Amino acid sequence: MDKKITEIRDRFIEAVGNMGESIGLNRTVCQIYALLYISPDPLSPADIGRLLAVSKGNVSINMKKLEEWNAVKKVWRKGYARSLYRANDDIESIVVDKLKTGIEKRASLMKNTIAELKTSIKSISSGKGDMKIRSHYSSSFSRMENLLKLTDLFSENIDLLKSLLKK
């Protein structure tokens, strides 16, 4: 392969890995997806490992995640006994669905924590200093609950966003 094309491919893979990692995704998962996305032909796990300089075990574990996300699909090619993979090129759906799942999971955890803390704050004694802190905490928790309502709104309307991205 031409050196310039290899540099472009590697730079794209690195950028996708960095972007994914910045939003809390596994860097290697993102790099594998990027490699498959930009590759004109399906690749085997061995090819992926060689091109990304990662172990076959690492590729295997991360391919399972990508399959769960419907981000890659196995393809059959006449004359090949080993598995080959191609990226699902509906990148908008993959990214939006992954963001939705991540936001919903984190928001749910935060809602549960806020509910527990609101219950705990009520049990603080009624001393003068304690009342001020209790009031401040309660106000802070209420603001956080309002933010979490925004995440619910985002999650409820994610399909609209996905359809806008496809236009």
Secondary structure, 3 states (H helix, E strand, C coil): CCHHHHHHHHHHHHHHHHHHHHCCCCHHHHHHHHHHHHCCCCECHHHHHHHHCCCHHHHHHHHHHHHHCCCEEEECCCCCCCCEEEECCCHHHHHHHHHHHHHHHHHHHHHHHHHHHHHHHHCCCCCHHHHHHHHHHHHHHHHHHHHHHHHHHHHHCHHHHHHHHCC
